[in-house]
Amino acid sequence: MFFLPLGALCPDSIFLQSTSSRDIRQRNEQFSSKARAGKNPVNASRKERLAKQSPIPLWALGLILVVVIGGGTSTCSFLGLHRS
């Protein structure tokens, strides 16, 4: 069996990055300065950002797709599955 090295497929992999103590100190300082200023020191997660986003554009896109694809044609005839 053939195995590739860990960084062969993704050279920017998190496994290959090493953080120096200077980087860690800098991030800690940024965190503490944001916390002292009363701001949220941690970036919101993707889940939290999506929870705040309005679902109306997604519903509108779905409605447009239903009208365009389903308007006047059945799903079977659209896919070419109808019987003659």
C-alpha positions, 0 to 999 in steps of 0.5 A: 500500500502506498502512503503519502507524507502528512503534508503532501496533500495540504502543505498548509496543514495545521499539523505542520504549523508551529507557533512560537512563544512570541505568536502565543504571547501576541495572541494572548495580549490581543485577547486580554486587551479586547476583554479589558475593553469590554468587547467579545474577545473570541470571534463568533462561530459559524453556527452563531453567525448563521443563527443571526442571519435571516432565513428569508433569502433562502426561502426566496431562492427556494420559491424561485426554484420551485416556480422556475423548475416546477412551473407547468411541468411535472418533475417526471417530465422534467427529468425525462421519466414520463411514460409514453 
